[in-house]
Amino acid sequence: MLEENDITQKELANRTGIPKKTVNKIVNEKHPISQETASKLAKVFNEELEFWTDLQEIYELNKTSNQ
């Protein structure tokens, strides 16, 4: 999403108020996307909230399946 929208992690952090370290962890699939974070991401990327919550759910299902 970042490359497609020509946004850096630093810019995303600034636009959402999410710490840059957390943005980096989310990008690298090391941090979950909370409801609050999903809401902020939805606004920046002009996506529905459900897009982000669905991504988190899919990630969790895949993570569980791979264990």
C-alpha positions as a Markdown table, in Angstrom:
| # | Residue | x | y | z |
|---|---|---|---|---|
| 1 | Met | 0.0 | 0.0 | 0.0 |
| 2 | Leu | 2.8 | 2.4 | 0.8 |
| 3 | Glu | 4.6 | 2.1 | -2.6 |
| 4 | Glu | 1.3 | 2.1 | -4.5 |
| 5 | Asn | 0.4 | 5.4 | -2.8 |
| 6 | Asp | 3.9 | 6.8 | -2.9 |
| 7 | Ile | 4.0 | 7.2 | 0.9 |
| 8 | Thr | 6.9 | 6.5 | 3.1 |
| 9 | Gln | 6.7 | 4.9 | 6.6 |
| 10 | Lys | 7.7 | 8.2 | 8.1 |
| 11 | Glu | 5.0 | 10.1 | 6.2 |
| 12 | Leu | 2.4 | 7.5 | 7.2 |
| 13 | Ala | 3.4 | 7.8 | 10.8 |
| 14 | Asn | 3.1 | 11.6 | 10.6 |
| 15 | Arg | -0.3 | 11.5 | 8.9 |
| 16 | Thr | -1.8 | 8.9 | 11.3 |
| 17 | Gly | -0.1 | 9.8 | 14.5 |
| 18 | Ile | 1.1 | 6.1 | 14.8 |
| 19 | Pro | 4.7 | 5.9 | 16.0 |
| 20 | Lys | 7.1 | 5.2 | 13.1 |
| 21 | Lys | 8.4 | 2.2 | 14.9 |
| 22 | Thr | 4.9 | 0.7 | 15.1 |
| 23 | Val | 4.3 | 1.5 | 11.4 |
| 24 | Asn | 7.5 | -0.4 | 10.6 |
| 25 | Lys | 6.3 | -3.4 | 12.7 |
| 26 | Ile | 2.9 | -3.4 | 11.0 |
| 27 | Val | 4.6 | -3.3 | 7.5 |
| 28 | Asn | 6.8 | -6.1 | 8.5 |
| 29 | Glu | 3.9 | -8.1 | 10.0 |
| 30 | Lys | 5.3 | -8.0 | 13.5 |
| 31 | His | 2.5 | -5.9 | 15.0 |
| 32 | Pro | -1.3 | -6.3 | 14.9 |
| 33 | Ile | -3.6 | -3.8 | 13.3 |
| 34 | Ser | -5.9 | -2.6 | 16.1 |
| 35 | Gln | -9.3 | -1.2 | 15.5 |
| 36 | Glu | -7.9 | 2.3 | 16.2 |
| 37 | Thr | -5.0 | 1.8 | 13.9 |
| 38 | Ala | -7.3 | 0.4 | 11.2 |
| 39 | Ser | -9.5 | 3.5 | 11.5 |
| 40 | Lys | -6.4 | 5.8 | 11.0 |
| 41 | Leu | -5.2 | 3.7 | 8.0 |
| 42 | Ala | -8.6 | 3.7 | 6.4 |
| 43 | Lys | -8.7 | 7.5 | 6.5 |
| 44 | Val | -5.2 | 7.9 | 5.0 |
| 45 | Phe | -5.7 | 5.4 | 2.2 |
| 46 | Asn | -9.3 | 6.2 | 1.6 |
| 47 | Glu | -10.3 | 2.6 | 2.3 |
| 48 | Glu | -13.2 | 1.1 | 4.3 |
| 49 | Leu | -12.4 | 0.2 | 7.9 |
| 50 | Glu | -13.3 | -3.4 | 7.1 |
| 51 | Phe | -10.5 | -3.6 | 4.6 |
| 52 | Trp | -7.9 | -3.2 | 7.4 |
| 53 | Thr | -9.8 | -5.4 | 9.9 |
| 54 | Asp | -10.2 | -8.1 | 7.3 |
| 55 | Leu | -6.4 | -8.0 | 6.6 |
| 56 | Gln | -5.7 | -8.4 | 10.3 |
| 57 | Glu | -8.1 | -11.4 | 10.5 |
| 58 | Ile | -6.6 | -13.0 | 7.4 |
| 59 | Tyr | -3.1 | -12.5 | 8.9 |
| 60 | Glu | -4.2 | -14.1 | 12.2 |
| 61 | Leu | -5.8 | -17.1 | 10.4 |
| 62 | Asn | -2.7 | -17.7 | 8.2 |
| 63 | Lys | -0.4 | -17.4 | 11.3 |
| 64 | Thr | -2.5 | -20.0 | 13.1 |
| 65 | Ser | -2.5 | -22.3 | 10.1 |
| 66 | Asn | 1.3 | -22.2 | 9.8 |
| 67 | Gln | 2.0 | -23.1 | 13.4 |
